[in-house]
């Protein structure tokens, strides 16, 4: 089976567990491809910022669900602290 391309964010690369969840659902993957690299970066950073494994799992599930609902960025997230102020 061919590997599907899952675009990354501006700073962060898509982690394997998030990538698997996106590839498993065509609608979620389409929504992921439709958002900007900065928005993808926010989702990735939000998932990777989880301190506990169960929190990370919940965030991946929420990413999948909220993308399907049309949300373009994680709710109540102050933003990725890893990117420069100029957006790169």
N, C-alpha and C positions, 0 to 999 in steps of 0.2 A: 504494500500500500504506500502511496506517495505521501511524503511529509507535507502537511499544510503549512503555509507561511503565516506566522502570527507576528505582526509588527510590534516593535518595542516602543518604549517611551523616549523622551529626549535624553534622559540620563540613565534610566534603569532598563534592564533587559527583562523580558517576561520569564518569571521563574517556571520551572517544570510543572509544578502542581497547578498553577494558574493556567498555564498553556493547555494542559490536559483537560481542564474544565471547559475552556473556551472551545477547543477542538471537538469536544463531545457534543456540543450543541451548535448547529449551523446558524441559528438566529443570534446567539450570543456572539459568535465569531464575526458575523456580518456587522453587528452593532459595534464590536471592538474595532473592526477595520474602518468604520464610519466616523469614529471620534478622532480628534486631533492627537498628535504625538504628545502634546502637553497633558491632555486629559488622560491618555493611557499611562503616562508617567505618574499621575496622581493615584490612579487605581493601583498600579504596581507598588508604589511607595507605601500606600495605605496597607496593602496586604503584607508587605515585608516588614512593616513597623510593628506588627503584632509580636508581643513578647512570649505568648504561650501558643503551643501547637493547636489547641482547640479554638483559640481566638483566630488564628490564621485560617483554619478550616472554615469557620463561620464567615470570615471576610471574603474568602474565595466564593462561597455559596452566595453571599450577598452581592458580590460583583456580578456573578452570573445572572442572578435574579433582577438586579436593578438595571443592568444593561438591557435586558429583555423588556423592562418597563419603560425604556427610553431615557433613562437617566444617563447623563454624560460624564458626571464626576461623582466621587463619593460624597455623601452628605456629611456635614459637620466635620470636615477634615480641613485643617488650616493650610494644607498644601505641602508639597514636597520641600523639605529644607535642604535637599541635596543639589538643587539646580541653582545656577547663578541668577541674580536679579534680572539679567537681560533675557531670560527665557531659555538659555542654553544649558 
